[in-house]
Amino acid sequence: MNTDALASFVKIAELRSLSAAAKLYGLPKSTLSLRLKQLEDDLKVALFERSGRVLLLTEAGQTLLGHARQILQSCDTARAAVTELSDDVTGTLRIGATGEFGTAYYTQMLMAFRKLYPKVEIELTFFSPHVLYAPESLDMLDAVISWDEGIEGGETLSTAKFALFASKSYV
């Protein structure tokens, strides 16, 4: 049994009309008619009696209707439970930084983050140090990349060593 066919059957039964159900789904009437025929063929019973333009459930149709609703509800519950377990992290990460590290450092770090969390949008904003550490700036940010050991009210998530190199002729 196909859940699309069951959902179509339930909607046709509720509206008592193939045309109304097709209009509601935004599908051609022929698509719902085919789904209904496949369901009836699968079950080897007629689910509706046609009385003019109105469709009335047969005894088999009435029996199936309750079960179909339960099946569709179970499918929705299962989908919601699995979606809840999804490891997908989404949202926006607002990062403030000073330009002192240079864009190469930020690019490498953000590319690594992006590989781990591809659905997270990253907003990187550069500030001068005195603006970055101002309380009103910190209130607007989720993370800060800083030279300082720590920021009041914040927690250090990671530290990195930094080294400067120059050719012997330059020194």
C-alpha positions in Angstrom: 0.0 0.0 0.0 1.3 3.4 -1.0 0.9 6.2 1.6 0.2 8.8 -1.2 -2.7 6.5 -2.3 -3.9 6.2 1.3 -3.8 10.0 1.8 -5.6 10.5 -1.4 -8.3 8.0 -0.4 -8.8 9.7 3.0 -9.2 13.1 1.4 -11.6 11.8 -1.3 -13.6 10.1 1.4 -13.7 13.3 3.6 -14.7 15.5 0.6 -16.9 12.8 -1.1 -15.5 14.1 -4.4 -12.6 13.2 -6.5 -12.6 16.6 -8.2 -12.6 18.5 -4.9 -9.7 16.4 -3.6 -7.8 16.9 -6.8 -8.3 20.7 -6.6 -7.2 20.7 -2.9 -4.0 18.8 -3.7 -3.4 20.8 -6.9 -3.2 17.6 -8.9 -5.0 16.5 -12.0 -8.2 14.5 -11.3 -6.6 11.6 -13.3 -3.7 11.3 -10.9 -6.1 10.8 -7.9 -8.3 8.5 -9.9 -5.2 6.4 -10.8 -4.1 6.3 -7.1 -7.6 5.2 -6.1 -7.8 2.5 -8.8 -4.3 1.2 -7.7 -5.5 1.0 -4.1 -8.7 -0.8 -5.0 -6.7 -3.2 -7.3 -4.2 -3.8 -4.5 -7.0 -4.6 -2.0 -9.2 -6.3 -4.6 -12.3 -4.4 -3.4 -14.3 -1.3 -4.4 -13.9 1.5 -1.8 -16.5 3.8 -3.2 -20.0 3.7 -4.7 -20.7 6.5 -7.2 -24.1 8.2 -6.6 -24.2 10.9 -9.2 -21.3 13.2 -8.5 -21.0 12.1 -4.9 -18.8 9.3 -3.8 -20.0 7.1 -0.9 -17.8 4.7 1.0 -18.5 1.0 0.7 -18.3 -1.2 3.8 -14.7 -2.0 2.8 -14.0 1.7 2.3 -15.4 2.6 5.8 -13.2 -0.1 7.3 -10.2 1.1 5.5 -10.8 4.8 6.3 -10.1 4.4 10.1 -7.0 2.3 9.4 -5.7 4.6 6.8 -6.0 7.6 9.1 -4.1 5.7 11.8 -1.4 4.6 9.3 -1.0 8.2 8.1 -0.8 9.5 11.7 1.8 6.9 12.5 3.9 7.9 9.4 3.7 11.6 10.5 4.7 10.6 14.0 7.6 8.5 12.8 8.8 11.3 10.4 8.7 13.9 13.3 10.6 11.5 15.6 13.3 10.9 13.0 13.6 14.6 12.1 14.1 15.4 15.8 17.1 13.1 15.9 18.6 14.7 12.9 22.2 15.9 13.4 21.6 18.8 11.1 22.7 22.0 12.8 21.1 25.1 11.2 20.9 28.8 11.9 23.2 31.7 11.8 26.5 32.0 13.6 27.5 35.6 14.1 31.3 36.0 14.6 33.2 39.2 15.5 36.9 39.5 14.9 39.7 42.0 14.5 41.6 42.1 11.2 44.9 41.4 13.0 45.0 37.7 12.2 44.6 38.2 8.4 42.0 36.7 6.2 43.9 33.5 5.5 43.5 32.4 9.1 39.8 33.1 9.1 39.2 31.5 5.7 40.9 28.2 6.7 39.0 28.1 10.0 35.6 28.9 8.5 36.1 26.4 5.7 36.7 23.7 8.3 33.6 24.8 10.2 31.5 24.8 7.0 32.5 21.2 6.3 31.2 20.1 9.7 28.0 22.3 9.6 27.1 23.0 6.0 23.6 24.3 6.9 24.9 27.0 9.2 25.1 30.5 7.8 28.2 32.4 8.9 28.2 36.1 9.4 31.8 37.3 10.0 32.2 41.0 10.9 35.5 42.8 11.4 35.8 45.4 14.2 38.6 47.4 15.7 39.5 46.0 19.1 37.9 48.8 21.1 34.6 48.4 19.2 34.7 44.6 19.3 35.0 44.4 23.1 32.3 47.0 23.7 29.3 45.4 25.6 26.9 46.4 22.8 29.0 44.6 20.2 29.4 41.5 22.3 25.6 41.3 22.8 25.1 41.0 19.0 27.7 38.2 18.5 27.7 34.4 19.1 31.5 34.1 19.0 34.6 36.3 19.0 38.0 35.6 17.5 40.4 37.5 19.7 44.1 38.0 20.6 43.1 38.4 24.2 43.1 35.6 26.7 39.5 35.9 27.4 36.5 38.2 27.4 34.5 39.0 30.5 31.3 37.0 30.5 32.6 34.7 27.8 34.1 31.2 27.7 37.3 30.3 25.8 36.4 27.5 23.3 39.7 27.1 21.6 43.2 28.6 21.6 45.7 28.6 18.8 49.4 29.3 18.6 50.5 32.1 16.4 54.0 32.7 15.1 55.7 35.3 12.9 58.3 34.4 10.4 60.7 36.5 8.3 63.6 35.8 6.0 67.1 36.3 7.6 67.7 39.2 5.2 64.7 41.0 6.6 65.7 40.6 10.2 
